[in-house]
Amino acid sequence: MSGRLRSLRTAGLLAALAAVMTGPTGDADHPLAGIRGSLAFPRVLFFAAAALVLWAALLGRDRLRAQTRTLHATALGRLAGLTGATAGVGADGADADGADGGGGGGAGAAARSGATWLSGRRGAVLGHAALLAVALAVPPVLPTAAQQALVSEIGIYALLALGLNVVVGYAGLLDLGYIAFFAIGAYTTAYLTSADAMPWHAPWQLNPFFVLPIALLVAAVAGVVLGGPTLRLRGDYLAIVTLGFGEIVQLLANNADGVTGGPRGVFGLPPLSVDLPGVRYSWGLDPLPYYYLLVALIVLVMVVFGRWERSRTGRAWTAIRQDEVAAEATGVATMRMKLLAFAVGASVSGFAGVVVATKQFFNPQSFGLQASLLVLTIVIFGGMGSRLGVVLGALVLQGTAFLLRDTVPPADRFIYFGAVVVLMMIFRPEGLLPPRAHRPRGSGLSREEPVESARSVDSVDSAGAAGTSRGAADQTSPEVVS
């Protein structure tokens, strides 16, 4: 099938999906009445025209992307030239001028250097700072319901997605029971902070703020306990085992009435507070203080993971994700690195469990498979391996769910949710904001940086061996090599 026919098929399917989603609904006696009404004569013409417009957009998107990249690079270069961003811009221009014998080469070098500077490290810092300023300034003017959604639906899931991103995005390990560590953090908080929340409680109660590091440690230990016997498995087998672990934790929380309180859930925990000499503050029940706490935690986690990503540990995770056998053959301690990824991801999930336990009611149904799949969807939607991408993924997906809450029946919300994910997978399968190394070549958003090989993780010197193997390959026939 040619590219044009595939684009036409995609446009037609999307238009039909939009027609059905926005049309009348059927009932138990006439389940297809909604589809017939959605594709009735007056409506079908409108959506057929929309399909043709979408088809034209799909055919012209490649040309539009190329033109947009050209304009983007030209604008960045001219802006850098006008502001005199760095002294290196002038130096590059002088070099190019001397090499090409004209001012055109210097201008081109200045544009390239300016674009590199603005879209590089400093540009990224300015972009992150602008996003942080918006995140801090907008919530106070929103209604209370929106502030509550920012905390319980967007902020919590953004923090959870950052933790799962270490496991799935960095190390390439498919974990379908990740939400179990969220439950462990929440129930640890209930056990240590209140004598009335659960039948089983500690003999003494702690301030919830000081439970944060304890819950983090307990969740990390649980991650190591789970990962020790299971991380020798790979692929689908690992996913099945972690799925079983998540289901076991939820069933234990639901059936152990004498320990967790069972399906009635946990409520009445004291809110987060700090009570030290000279420092007293309580987060109370208002969602706004919790929102700013979550913003601080998300920024802290992003900074720490960013440093980790550029360290030897991050390079080891990258090597394991790309080829675990090759990584192990070149000296990477794969089992230890995978255990570390599991422990780090679990600790962030336990951290989020403390916040949600002190903020709102929770029960075992809060930690089901659906929650695990939602966090995984956010990571894939935002871009596996991208810290900012998974945060934006949580904002888009959970924000969409919040906006549909009052306008779409509960049974139909997942249709819209799925449509957003399907559209994303069609038009941008690498995610909303993928890491730089995974962005399409020439997209204007990427500065290709070679990923260091697995050998660089443990400084294995293989130059002599490489030379020997090349010499042997020169003397070997193609049939033997293949």
C-alpha positions in Angstrom: 0.0 0.0 0.0 1.4 3.4 -1.0 2.0 6.2 1.4 -0.9 8.2 0.1 -3.4 5.3 0.6 -2.1 4.8 4.1 -2.6 8.4 4.9 -6.1 8.3 3.4 -6.9 5.2 5.5 -5.6 6.9 8.7 -7.6 10.1 8.0 -10.8 8.1 7.3 -10.5 6.0 10.5 -9.8 9.1 12.6 -12.8 10.9 11.1 -15.1 7.9 11.7 -13.8 7.7 15.3 -14.5 11.4 15.9 -18.0 11.0 14.4 -18.9 8.1 16.6 -17.4 9.7 19.7 -19.4 12.9 19.2 -22.6 11.3 18.0 -25.6 9.8 19.9 -25.3 6.7 22.0 -27.2 3.5 21.8 -28.7 1.4 24.5 -28.9 -2.3 25.5 -31.8 -3.0 23.1 -30.3 -1.1 20.1 -26.5 -1.1 20.6 -25.8 0.0 17.0 -28.3 2.9 17.0 -25.6 5.3 18.1 -23.3 4.3 15.2 -26.0 4.7 12.6 -27.0 8.1 14.1 -23.4 9.2 14.1 -22.9 8.4 10.4 -26.3 9.7 9.3 -26.5 11.9 6.2 -26.0 15.4 7.5 -23.1 14.5 9.7 -21.3 12.2 7.4 -20.6 15.0 4.9 -19.0 17.1 7.5 -16.7 14.3 8.8 -15.9 13.2 5.2 -14.7 16.8 4.5 -12.8 16.7 7.8 -11.1 13.4 6.6 -10.1 15.0 3.3 -8.6 18.0 5.1 -6.7 15.7 7.5 -5.5 13.7 4.5 -4.1 16.8 2.9 -2.4 17.8 6.2 -0.8 14.3 6.4 0.5 14.5 2.9 1.9 18.0 3.4 3.3 17.5 6.9 6.8 16.4 5.8 7.2 19.5 3.6 5.9 21.6 6.4 8.3 20.1 8.9 11.3 20.8 6.6 10.2 24.4 6.1 9.6 24.8 9.8 13.1 23.5 10.6 14.7 25.9 8.2 12.8 28.9 9.6 13.6 27.7 13.2 17.3 27.5 12.6 17.4 30.8 10.7 15.5 32.6 13.4 17.7 31.2 16.2 20.9 32.1 14.3 19.8 35.7 13.7 18.6 36.2 17.3 22.0 34.9 18.5 23.8 37.2 16.1 21.8 40.2 17.2 22.3 39.6 20.9 26.0 38.6 20.7 25.4 35.5 22.7 28.9 34.3 23.1 32.4 35.3 22.0 32.7 31.9 20.3 30.1 33.0 17.7 32.4 35.6 16.4 35.4 33.3 16.4 33.5 30.7 14.4 32.5 33.3 12.0 36.1 34.4 11.5 37.3 30.9 11.0 34.6 30.3 8.4 35.4 33.6 6.7 39.0 32.7 6.4 38.2 29.2 5.0 35.5 30.3 2.5 37.0 33.6 1.5 33.8 35.6 2.1 31.4 36.9 4.6 28.7 34.4 3.7 30.6 31.6 5.4 31.0 33.7 8.6 27.3 34.4 8.7 26.4 30.8 8.2 28.8 29.8 11.0 27.4 32.4 13.2 23.9 31.2 12.6 24.8 27.6 13.2 26.7 28.6 16.4 23.9 30.8 17.6 21.3 28.1 17.0 23.5 25.5 18.8 23.9 27.9 21.8 20.2 28.7 22.0 19.0 25.2 21.6 21.7 23.6 23.7 22.4 23.5 27.4 21.6 27.2 28.1 18.5 27.2 26.0 17.3 24.1 27.9 17.9 25.8 31.2 16.0 28.9 30.1 13.1 26.7 28.9 12.9 24.7 32.1 13.0 28.0 34.1 10.1 29.4 32.0 8.1 26.2 32.5 8.8 26.3 36.3 7.7 29.9 36.5 4.4 29.1 34.8 3.9 26.1 37.1 4.3 28.3 40.1 2.3 31.3 38.9 -0.8 29.7 37.3 -2.3 27.5 40.1 -3.3 30.2 42.6 -5.8 31.7 40.1 -7.4 28.3 39.3 -10.6 27.1 41.1 -10.2 24.7 44.0 -11.3 21.7 42.0 -8.6 22.3 39.4 -6.0 22.7 42.2 -7.1 19.4 43.7 -6.7 17.8 40.3 -3.2 19.3 40.0 -2.3 17.5 43.2 -4.1 14.1 43.2 -4.2 13.5 39.4 -1.3 15.3 37.8 1.3 15.9 40.4 1.2 12.5 42.0 1.2 10.7 38.6 4.0 12.9 37.4 6.1 11.9 40.4 5.2 8.2 39.8 6.1 8.4 36.1 9.5 9.9 36.9 10.2 6.9 39.1 9.0 4.3 36.5 11.0 6.2 33.8 14.2 5.0 35.6 13.1 1.4 35.3 11.5 1.4 31.9 13.1 4.4 30.1 16.7 4.2 31.4 17.2 0.5 32.1 14.7 -0.9 29.7 12.9 -3.2 32.2 9.1 -3.6 31.8 7.5 -3.3 35.2 3.8 -3.9 35.4 3.5 -4.0 39.2 5.1 -0.6 39.8 2.1 0.8 41.7 2.6 -1.8 44.4 5.5 0.3 45.8 3.1 3.3 45.8 0.8 1.2 48.1 3.8 0.2 50.3 4.6 3.8 50.9 1.0 4.8 51.7 0.5 1.9 54.1 3.9 2.5 55.8 2.8 6.1 56.4 -0.5 4.9 57.9 1.3 2.4 60.1 3.7 5.0 61.5 1.6 8.1 61.9 -1.8 7.1 63.3 -3.1 4.8 65.9 -6.7 4.9 64.5 -6.2 4.6 60.8 -5.5 0.9 60.7 -6.0 -2.0 63.1 -2.2 -2.7 63.0 -0.1 0.3 63.9 3.2 1.2 65.5 3.5 1.5 69.3 4.5 5.1 68.8 3.5 7.6 66.2 5.8 9.8 64.1 5.3 13.1 62.4 4.4 12.4 58.7 7.1 14.6 57.5 9.7 12.4 59.1 8.1 9.3 57.6 9.2 10.5 54.2 12.7 9.0 54.3 11.4 5.9 56.1 8.8 5.1 53.5 11.4 5.8 50.8 13.8 3.3 52.4 11.0 0.7 52.9 9.9 0.9 49.3 13.5 0.7 48.0 14.1 -2.4 50.1 10.9 -3.9 48.7 12.2 -3.1 45.2 15.4 -5.0 45.9 13.5 -7.9 47.5 11.4 -8.2 44.3 14.2 -7.6 41.9 16.7 -10.0 43.5 15.0 -13.2 42.3 13.1 -11.8 39.3 15.6 -9.6 37.4 17.3 -12.6 36.0 14.3 -12.8 33.8 13.9 -10.6 30.7 11.2 -9.2 28.5 7.7 -10.6 28.8 8.7 -13.0 31.7 9.8 -10.1 33.9 6.6 -8.2 33.0 4.5 -11.2 34.1 6.3 -11.6 37.4 6.0 -7.9 38.3 2.4 -8.0 37.3 1.9 -10.8 39.8 3.7 -8.9 42.5 1.4 -5.9 42.0 -1.7 -8.1 42.2 -0.4 -9.9 45.3 0.2 -6.6 47.2 -3.3 -5.3 46.3 -5.0 -8.6 47.4 -3.1 -8.6 50.7 -4.2 -5.0 51.3 -7.8 -5.9 50.5 -8.1 -9.2 52.4 -5.9 -8.5 55.5 -8.7 -6.8 57.4 -6.9 -7.1 60.7 -3.8 -5.4 59.4 -4.8 -2.8 56.8 -8.5 -2.4 57.4 -9.4 -4.2 54.2 -11.6 -2.6 51.5 -12.9 0.1 53.8 -9.6 1.9 53.2 -7.6 4.3 55.3 -8.5 7.8 56.3 -7.9 10.3 59.1 -4.1 10.5 58.8 -2.6 13.7 60.1 -1.5 16.1 57.4 2.1 16.8 56.6 3.7 19.2 59.1 7.0 20.4 60.4 7.3 21.0 64.1 10.9 21.9 64.9 12.3 24.6 67.2 11.7 27.9 65.3 10.1 26.1 62.4 6.4 25.2 62.5 4.3 24.7 59.4 1.3 22.4 58.5 0.2 21.7 55.0 -3.4 21.2 56.2 -6.1 20.2 53.8 -5.8 22.9 51.2 -4.5 21.5 47.9 -2.3 24.5 47.0 0.5 23.8 49.6 0.6 20.2 48.6 0.9 21.3 45.0 3.9 23.4 45.7 5.4 20.5 47.7 4.9 18.2 44.7 6.5 20.8 42.4 9.5 20.9 44.7 9.8 17.1 44.8 9.4 16.8 41.0 12.1 19.4 40.4 14.4 17.7 42.9 13.9 14.3 41.4 14.5 15.7 37.9 17.7 17.3 38.9 19.0 14.2 40.7 18.0 11.9 37.8 19.6 14.3 35.3 22.9 14.1 37.1 22.5 10.3 37.3 21.7 10.1 33.6 25.1 11.6 32.7 27.1 9.5 35.2 28.6 6.1 34.9 25.4 4.6 36.3 23.3 6.3 33.7 25.6 5.0 30.9 25.4 1.5 32.4 21.6 1.7 32.3 21.8 2.8 28.7 24.1 -0.1 27.8 21.7 -2.6 29.5 18.7 -1.1 27.6 20.4 -1.3 24.3 22.0 -4.8 24.6 22.2 -6.5 28.0 24.4 -9.3 26.7 26.9 -7.0 25.2 26.9 -4.8 28.3 27.6 -7.8 30.5 30.4 -9.0 28.1 32.1 -5.6 28.4 32.2 -5.6 32.2 29.0 -3.9 33.2 27.6 -5.4 36.5 24.1 -5.8 34.9 22.4 -7.5 37.9 23.6 -4.8 40.3 22.6 -2.0 37.9 19.2 -3.4 37.3 18.7 -3.8 41.1 19.7 -0.2 41.5 17.2 0.9 38.9 14.4 -1.1 40.6 15.3 0.3 44.0 15.4 3.9 42.8 12.1 3.7 40.9 10.5 2.0 43.9 11.8 4.7 46.3 10.2 7.5 44.3 6.9 5.6 44.2 7.0 5.1 48.0 7.8 8.8 48.3 4.6 9.6 46.4 2.7 7.2 48.6 3.5 9.3 51.7 2.1 12.5 50.0 -1.1 10.8 48.9 -1.7 9.1 52.2 -1.5 12.4 54.2 -3.6 14.2 51.6 -6.6 12.0 50.9 -8.5 8.8 51.6 -7.1 5.7 49.9 -8.1 2.0 49.7 -6.8 -1.1 48.0 -8.7 -0.3 44.8 -6.4 2.8 44.5 -3.5 0.5 43.7 -4.9 -1.8 41.0 -3.5 -2.8 37.6 -5.3 0.1 36.0 -3.1 2.5 37.9 0.1 0.7 36.9 -0.9 0.7 33.3 -1.8 4.4 33.5 1.7 5.3 34.8 3.3 3.2 32.1 1.1 4.9 29.5 2.2 8.3 30.8 5.9 7.3 30.4 5.4 6.0 26.9 3.2 9.0 25.9 5.7 11.5 27.2 8.8 9.8 25.9 10.7 6.9 27.5 13.9 8.2 29.0 12.8 11.9 29.0 12.3 13.5 32.4 10.5 16.5 31.2 8.6 14.4 28.7 7.0 12.2 31.3 5.9 15.2 33.4 4.3 16.8 30.3 2.7 13.4 29.6 1.1 13.4 33.0 -0.1 16.9 32.4 -1.7 16.1 29.0 -3.3 12.8 29.8 -4.5 13.5 33.4 -5.4 17.1 32.4 -7.6 15.6 29.6 -9.2 13.3 32.0 -10.0 16.2 34.3 -11.5 18.3 31.5 -13.7 15.4 30.4 -15.0 14.8 34.0 -18.0 17.0 33.8 -18.8 16.7 30.1 -18.4 13.1 29.2 -20.1 10.1 30.9 -17.7 7.9 32.9 -18.1 4.9 30.6 -17.0 7.0 27.6 -14.0 8.8 29.0 -11.6 5.9 28.2 -12.7 6.3 24.5 -11.3 9.8 24.4 -8.3 8.8 26.5 -7.6 6.0 24.1 -8.1 8.3 21.1 -5.5 10.7 22.4 -3.0 7.9 22.9 -3.7 6.4 19.4 -3.2 9.8 17.7 0.1 10.2 19.6 1.3 6.8 18.5 0.4 7.5 14.9 1.9 10.9 14.5 4.7 10.8 17.1 5.5 7.2 18.2 8.7 8.3 20.0 6.6 10.2 22.5 5.6 13.8 23.3 9.2 14.9 24.1 11.6 12.1 23.6 15.2 12.3 24.9 17.6 13.9 22.5 19.2 10.7 21.4 15.8 9.3 20.4 14.5 12.3 18.4 14.2 11.9 14.7 17.4 13.0 12.8 17.0 16.5 11.4 14.0 17.3 13.5 15.4 20.6 14.6 15.0 19.5 18.2 17.9 17.1 18.2 21.6 17.6 18.6 22.9 14.1 17.9 25.3 13.1 20.6 26.8 9.6 20.4 26.0 7.4 23.3 29.1 6.2 25.0 29.7 2.5 24.5 29.3 0.0 27.3 33.0 -0.3 27.5 33.4 3.3 28.7 31.3 2.4 31.8 34.0 0.3 33.4 37.0 1.7 31.4 37.7 -1.5 29.5 40.7 -1.0 27.2 40.0 -3.0 24.1 42.1 -1.3 21.5 44.5 -4.1 21.1 41.8 -6.7 20.9 40.0 -4.7 18.3 43.1 -4.4 16.2 43.6 -8.1 16.4 40.1 -8.9 15.5 40.3 -6.6 12.5 43.4 -8.3 11.3 41.8 -11.7 11.6 38.7 -10.5 9.8 40.9 -9.3 6.9 42.2 -12.8 6.5 38.8 -14.5 6.8 36.5 -15.2 3.9 33.0 -13.5 3.8 31.4 -16.9 4.1 33.1 -17.7 7.4 32.4 -14.2 8.8 28.7 -14.5 8.0 
